Amino acid sequence: EPEVTQTPSHQVTQMGQEVILRCVPISNHLYFYWYRQILGQKVEFLVSFYNNEISEKSEIFDDQFSVERPDGSNFTLKIRSTKLEDSAMYFCASSDPHPGDNGIYEQYFGPGTRLTVT
Amino acid sequence: GIQVEQSPPDLILQEGANSTLRCNFSDSVNNLQWFHQNPWGQLINLFYIPSGTKQNGRLSATTVATERYSLLYISSSQTTDSGVYFCAVESNAGGTSYGKLTFGQGTILTVHP
């Protein structure tokens, strides 16, 4: 069964460093997303991406964050200068270009990258 | 934005018991999904259920969109059902939506042998 994959599974970085989190969405999906979950809290939306551009972003997704689809398979999240409060689990998700009932798209999540900023 | 409330926040069961988890949301939705977060942190898709009723083995879900709630039923619970259950919705209020899911706070389920 196709699945979303993410690398690395765990990343430790020092405050102020740049990190790139990588995702390989399900191959025929066209809609891509990043979410994050601070330890013990709920999952929060960061950004959605379609047709090589950002469709929607949250208040969390400030100028320190960027996303890119550098080739036909990868989808990346870059944090330019990490802060302690960026420590979280980051989830990538993708959804099918063919809508299900009511014209909506089920999202499938990757296993996450746990980012620890020290 | 849309508000998503899940209840109860915590639930402790003996193996074999049944349970019902509830998700209330404050606006009309395009999409509603239920997830199980396992002890390793992975989000496992359980149901994609913007309306109606679905069943998958011991789990079933019902969404009454007009009344803005969804229920997740777990029957004959097993220790492997332990974890956090999240409801997530995509609002269709306010124009075009691009798939943004808003999650509830989750229900922490613990099943004892």
Interface residues (C-beta under 8 A of the other chain):
Chain A: Y31 Y33 Y35 Q37 Q41 K42 V43 E44 F45 S48 Y50 S55 E56 S58 M89 F91 A93 S95 G100 D101 N102 G103 I104 Y105 E106 Q107 Y108 F109 P111 G112 R114
Chain B: N30 N31 Q33 F35 W40 G41 Q42 L43 N45 Y48 P50 S51 F86 A88 E90 S97 Y98 G99 K100 L101 T102 F103 G104 Q105 G106
